[in-house]
Every structure is written in structure tokens, then in C-alpha cells.
Amino acid sequence: MRIRALFGGFVLSALCGVAFLAARSPAAEETFSHPKHAKLFVSCSTCHTAAERAGATMYPTAVQCAACHDGTRQPVVTWKAPATPRASNLAFNHVQHLAKRGRRTPGTCADCHTASGGKWMSVRGPQAEQCLTCHKLPAKSHVSLPDSACATCHVPLSRAAGLTSERIAAFPKPPSHDAPNFQAASAHGAQAKATTGSGHVAVSCATCHVRTYCVACHVNAPEVPQIQALGLNAAATATPPPVAAPADHAKGDFETRHGTQNASACRTCHTQESCAACHNAQLPGTARALFSAGPDRGHGASTTGKLPSSHTPTWKTSHGPVADASMRSCASCHRRESCLACHVPDPAGRNGYHPASFLTRHPAEAYSRSGTCSDCHNQAQFCQSCHQSAGVVTQRSLLGAGGYHDGNRQFFVGHGQAARQALESCASCHVERDCLTCHSVVKGRGYSPHGPNFDSERLLRKNPQLCTACHGTAIPRRQ
Amino acid sequence: MRFLPAVAVGVGLALAVAPSATAQSWRLRLDAAGQRVGFRGVIADSIPEADALTGLSSGKITPDGFAVNCFNDGYCHYWRPGELRRGVPATLTSDLTMWGFGISGLRVRVRSRLHTDLTGDRLWPGSSPTTQVQEAYAEYIRDGWTFEGGRIPDHGRLGNSALGAIDGGRAALRLDQVPLDLSLYGGWGFARGTLLSVTSPAVNPLLDYAPEARQLVAGATLGAHLPRVNAEVEYRREVDPVSDYFVSERAALSVQFRPTARVRLTGGGDYDLAQGNLGTAEVALAYTAPRLWATVGARHYRPFFDLWTVWGVFSPTPYRGVNGTLGVGITSKIQVRGSGEWFRYDAAGATTPTVTIEDRGWRAGLEATVTPVEGWTVQGGAHSEFLPGASSRGVDGRVTWRMQESWTVSVQGGALERPLELRFQDAGVTWLGAAADYRVADRWNVGATVDRYWESRDRPDAAAFDWNQWRMGVRASLTLRSEPDRWSLPPGRPRQVTP
């Protein structure tokens, strides 16, 4: 018994709930069947007064319905006129249309709202093809009409009322948009500017698009009057499909050429930030001419950093001359510290410029200067200090006399060629006084150290102190 | 001017802590490193000539077997192995860049390093002086102009490569209408290859000819940057402010020409106006394709000495050489590279019949890189150098395993022989080592290395010795920064729809 009572209560509650929801449903307010009332009304304007008279209401009031639906003759209905205008992007004016048609032929609502041959009050929504027929627009599909035709029936999307995002996203796409080069400025850009002057945008664009659609790609949107003329619509959330990079970006010389072209061509799609994907240390001048990402600008084309083609595996040892010729090109990607990481010797670091075995290998590299050691190492401060620790710097004895060069006992008297070929190596162990013991006129034995093509006159002009160091005041002059 | 670096550092720190500068942006990178090294040299010694014995090869030796040289001065001289000395050099490098002081275009950079040797011995080269301000300058960029002041970088062909700096200022103008850059700079310079003044005893221990004051440096560069050509002309003079004489006067030209996307011609050279000769110059033609890169070039090398030293008047002889490299990506996983150079010295004008010195040489190398599977890299190579003064030949290899972006572990080893033309000994070394790097977090890395060296100095007397040692090192790198920074670009802001 108790179970039955519970079950009955449940069913009753459910039915009440359904009834309540049905009564509350807005659909119930709009379920007016025109065909059922076909015998009751002889004129559309009985209820839709605004179709014939400007300023009137487009829908009947509940009082008019209650004239019949009074609970006695007919059940009471709870119909209410929509509080907001019907969602539409049409620029249709019933009064004007009826008036215009009326000048030529008797115009009726059924001309547009009933199919040809349809019964009275078999109402339907207007069909675009019907508009085209009356307006004598020669097209099978209304989206393929010329630009000027859109405004005949449509308002710009920014002024369309009540459209949902889904409905906007379902707008048909004109065939022109499928053209292979449609993304090019010469295509869609030209179309946007085609029919109207500066500060306006083609109606064909504005009918389906608002500014936010263009901003998704156009970094320079705030500077393009056609885009600014589009206006906004919060419900228009559609974004354009991915845009492929222009064909010239794939060409082999694009890497070297892209920085030299006019920035105005780049600023449509690229922000400064997209350049910084590669040029992350210092933006080049061309990049600085671009816009930076910000409100109402697109973030621009996505770019990924990659090594320039010049940076081959041997680049580490060959980049010097290129850096000398175009340091600013290097500086656009490399921070100063990345250069100093290798070029400043770190006595506590191992994995620097030189290989692990370099301590043993360095005499061979240093003697013939495979690199320019003195770029990073001072001969006295770096080389001599280490050689002194190794015991190979001597200021007590001269060359040969128990000296380091014991591979040839006569090295002392024949060292000239070796010295001239590797003078930096000499200076990494010897101080000047060692050599001037013999090679100075005033302090030594006067053996001339000057080699072929020694331009004494030039040096005398540049720095005579250098001459007096060995010659004193009796500097010999060329006759 | 000796206080200029300290002033620059002070200004930088003041800006860093100033309350009004709380909105500034900055980036600070700290690198700490230390290594334990062994060092073994030789000690000059002598014995009375009467104590010298005659060895098996009829040469003179000491009673304990060291070959000696006797020069009829009553003594015979020789070298005996020195003691094994150890050092633990350690460095802390800070690199600070600050910008956003409320003045658009203003940036301050300070890079400094602390040196120490934890043993207190400082035997490892480059361990002194204790503090080194490598760069400390303010930079202001506006409307194509760039102004720098402080301890500014001294780059370019005539500068001391990337290391160089001068205490002074630079003004540079980049013209937008024409592709030209013009730069003028001046200040006080340093000795070559170091940030020590030329008046420092470390640069000229005996101070025989050291100038009394730092040299004044002034120079200009003019760069042209066309779509296919980059060129830069430099002029630079250094003057002793006390004597008003030149320390150096040079000019240089650097050119890069790209006739096609894959071909690049680079060249350049410097001319010593003070001595009237061509310094170092080179030209190279490079071809770069996705799996093939090659270069051919020629080089002229002559060492450069400032006029405050007497080394330049010894007429250093230049050499001229040709070189080339070839790299081939056989597959996407196998890459082979080869390089070679041949060169010959100009006539030195100092040859003697008693000593024969090679006047030409060559060097060549071949290496390969194989990436068998993702994360693994195997590298190996061989090189050989036959050069005047010293030669070497050897092989080396390395296997690297990179795990999950955080860990990188490598094992390496090699062997090397090094004959010395001017010494009565050969040296050989074999080494094996391992290294590990770990990225603790974004911009926070640590690493450690350990190597074992087996080195021998080979000669047929008691002076032969081994120099075996362990070498260990640790390092850590930390980068701190404020926002925003281009390392982490701000994403394009989402569209802000205002209906």
C-alpha cells in the first residue's frame, strides 16, 4: 500500500512537472499555427500591422488572441509577442516592399511568405531565390552575386541583431573564397577595397565578417581602414582557416633576402615577436619597423627559430670573417654573452673553445698559429705565466746554453729563422731583454734583428722611441 | 680612468636597487666553475763540467743520467723533472643586463668575473688578477643612433676579438635611407688579449719598454649592408699619451658577398700602417647545401705587435696558405667532415747552415658524427699536423647520450703524439674522461667532468718522466631574470572584442 502511494505520488509529481515546464516553455508562446487559422483571417495585417504601417507592431497582442481564446469558445492561450526583434541580418522593410510592389502590381505578403500555388496562410520564411527573382539578380546562388548586391537585402554583420554564433558560422561561403590565391592581398584585399573608397569596406565583406575575423591574421588591422570599417559583433567568433606561408618564403634565398625587403609587406602577417623567434637578441631594423603584438592586433604568423644555412658543423671555426663583415647580423640573434662564453678564457672551465687534450697539443697549434692566439691570450700574462710554472721561462741563461731548444745543439747560432717564423712563440717564454742582449746596439752586441723589407724610416716617423731603445740617439738613417 | 669600471659597476648596482627602478627589467646569469688540475714542469739545473760523465751515446750526462749541455763555462746545464703541482682554479662569472629604466632604449650591461685558486697557488694560467670587469657600459639607442659609454666592447677586426674592451665611448649611426652604418669610438685601451693595462707588470714583467700610461684609442668604422653584400672598413690608431707617439695604426676591410643563396664569399684583411705591411688576411668561398657544405680559401698570417714592444722590429715572417673543408651528410644520421690546410712561410732572410728549420707545413683532419638512435651521438676523428716547430697527430672520440632533455652524459677519449722539432723529446698523451650535465630547471644547469690523463715525455735519459693525472671539474650556471624577456616571448594577445 505504501509502495503504491509512493509510486502514485512520483507519477503525479512527474506529470505536474511536465505540465509546469510545458506551461513555462517559450515554445508554447510561439506555437501559433497559421494554417489552422486560415479560415479566420482574410488579411495578414490583421495581426501583423507593421507590415503595412510603419510604427505599428509586427505581432498581435494577447488581448487579440483572447477575443476567441476566452476559455469558453476556445481554450485560453498564453501567447506573447517576442520581446526582441527577430534575429536577422536582413535589411528588409515590409512597408516599403509592399508600397513598391503596389505601384506596379498588387503586392501581398503571400508573394514572399507562401510558396507559389500554396494555400492561404501556409506561411514560410522568405527565400533568397525569391528575392533574386524580383530584384532581377542574375545568379543561381545568392552568395555569388556581385559585391553591390549584398546590401540589397543584408545589413552588415556588425549591425545584425540576435544572430547566434552557430548561425553566423553557418553562413554560406562564396565561391570566390575557394580560389587558390584568395589569401593574397591582390585577391581578398583588393576585393575589400574594390567598391568603395578609403575608410569603407566592401559590402560583400561586411555582410559576413566583422573586424575580429580579420584581426586574427592581420597584424596591421588597426592601420587598415577597411578592417576598421567592419565593426564588431560579439557573436561572430569564427576564425579564419590556417593561412599558408606565401610561396616566396620557401625559396632558397628567402633567408638572406627577407630582411632587406620593405617592412610594409611583412607587417600584414608578422609582429616584431614573430621575428624574435630567430632574432632574439637584437631586432634588426626591418623587424623594428613592424608592429608589436597588442590589443586589437593579431599575434601574427607563427614562426619557429632555426639555424641559418651558413651555420654548418664547421661554422664554429670559420665564422670569424663573416662576423667581422656583418657583426650586426650576428647581434640580431646572439647575445654578447654567448660570444664571450668561448672567447674569454675561463681557467676553471674545461669545455671551452679548445678540445680536451689541448694542453698537450697546443705547441703545434701555437707555433704555426692555426688560430690567432693573441685574440684571446696575452703572451706575457697567459703564456709566460704558465710556462714559468713549467720552468721553461728562463731569464738566467740565453738560448742554447742548457736551454730549452736542445733538439739542435747549434740552435743558438741559427735561431733566426725559427724566431721570425714564430715570434709569438718566442715571446711566450722570453722577455725582450733576453733578445736585446745580442740584438741591441746600446745594450748588446749590435746584431741587427731587422729582416727583409724592414721600413725603418716609417717606424721612425711613427714611434722613434722604438728606435732609441736599441740605437740610442745614433739612429742610422737610410741614405 | 682606472676607476671607470668601478664607477660603472656602482652605477649599475645603484640602478638595480633604486626604489624608482622597481619596474626595470633585467637578466642575470651566474656561472661558477672549478677544476682540479695537475701540473708538472721542469727545473733548470747544472753541474760542474768536471762532474759530467760520458754516456753510452758518447754525450755528456750527469751521474744520475740526465743529458747535459756543456759550453766551456765550467758548468753543464740540463733540465730535471719538476715536482707535480696541483691547482684548483675557480671562477664566478656574472653577466647582468638591465633595461627599462623609464627611458626607452636605455640598457646597462655589466659582466665581471672573480678568479681564485683554492690552493692559493695560482699556477694555472689566467687565474689572476682576482677580479676582472670584462664589460660595464650603458647603451642608449634612439632613432638610429646608438651611444655607449663605460667599459665598452671592442669588437671588429682590429679589436681584441670578443674579449676586447676599451674604457671610453662609442657613437654609432645606422641610416635607414641608405644601408650604411657609421661608428666612432675613443677611449683608453688595454694590452692585446687581456683586460690588463699595458703598464701592468703581468703584461711586461721587466717593464723594460712598458709605456708610462695606457694608450689612447680612437677609431671609426663604416659599414655597408646591401642585400647581397656586407662590408666594413675600419681605421684605428692607438697613441701613447705621454710621448704622443703611435702605439699602433691599422686599417682593415671585411667583406661578405652572397651571389646566390648557397654561395658565400668572405674575405678581409688588416694593414699595419705603422709598419707598412699586410697583417692577417683571408678569403674563403663557401658552398652550403642541405647535405653538402664545402669551403676553399687562402690565408695570410702575420703576427701583430704594438710599437711599445720591440718584437715588431724583429721582422716576423708571414705565411701564406690554402685551405679547404668538405662536409657531407651521407644520410640523415651520418655526417663526415674533412679539412686541410697547407702553408708556407715567406723567406725569413735568416737561414743558417747549422740549423734547418722547416718553412712549410700542413694540417688535416677527418671526423664523423653518427646519430644511431634518438638521443645518442657518436663522434670520432683523426687529425695530423706537420708544422715547423711542432707537430702532432692523434685520434679522439666521444659518445654522448641525452636523456629526457635533462641529462646529458658523455664519455670521451683519445690519444695524441706530439714531436717537437726544436726539442730533444717527444710527448704522448692518452686520455679518457666522462662528463655529465643536468638541467635542474629552466635556466639552471650543473655539470661535472672527470678525466684521466696518461702523459709521457719520452727521451732516452733520466729526464723522461710521466705526467699522469686526474683532472676533475664542476660547474653550475644559473640565469635569473625579470619579465618580460625575449627568451620567453609574450604570446600574441588574444583578441579583445568590444561589442
Interface residues (C-beta under 8 A of the other chain):
Chain A: T212 V215 A216 L232 N233 A234 K251 G252 D253 E255 T256 R257 T260 T271 E273 A276 A277 N280 A281 G285 A293 G294 P295 D296 R297 G298 H299 G300 S309 S310 T312 P313 T314 S318 P321 V322 D324 A325 S326 M327 R328 S329 R336 E337 C339 L340 C342 H343 V344 P345 D346 P347 A348 G349 R350 N351 P355 A356 S357 T360 R361 P363 A364 E365 A366 Y367 S368 R369 S370 T372 C373 S374 D375 C376 H377 N378 Q379 A380 Q381 F382 C383 Q384 S385 C386 S389 A390 G391 V392 T394 Q395 R396 S397 G400 A401 G402 G403 Y404 H405 D406 G407 N408 R409 Q410 F411 V413 G414 H415 G416 Q417 A418 A419 R420 Q421 A422 L423 E424 S425 A427 V431 E432 R433 C435 L436 H439 P449 H450 G451 P452 N453 F454 D455 R458 L459 K462 N463 P464 Q465 L466 A469 C470
Chain B: R29 A33 G34 Q35 F39 R40 G41 V42 I43 A44 S46 A67 V68 N69 F71 D73 Y75 C76 H77 Y78 W79 G82 R85 P89 A90 T91 T93 D95 R109 R111 R113 H115 L123 W124 P125 G126 S127 S128 Q134 E135 P153 H155 G156 R157 N160 S161 A162 L163 R174 D176 D181 A191 R192 G193 T194 L196 S200 A202 V203 N204 P205 L206 D208 Y209 G223 H225 L226 P227 R228 N230 A231 E232 D240 S243 Y245 F246 V247 E249 A252 S254 V255 Q256 R258 T260 A261 R262 R264 T266 G267 G268 A274 Q275 G276 N277 T280 E282 A284 A286 T288 P290 W293 T295 Y301 P303 F304 F305 L307 W308 T309 V310 W311 G312 V313 F314 S315 P316 T317 Y319 T325 G327 Q335 R337 S339 E341 F343 Y345 A347 A348 G349 A350 T351 T352 P353 T354 V355 I357 D359 G361 R363 T369 E385 L387 P388 G389 A390 S391 S392 G394 D396 Q412 G414 L416 R418 L420 E421 L422 R423 F424 A427 V429 W431 G433 A435 T449 D451 E455 R471 G473 R475 R486 W487 L489 P490 P491 G492 R493 R495 Q496 V497 T498 P499
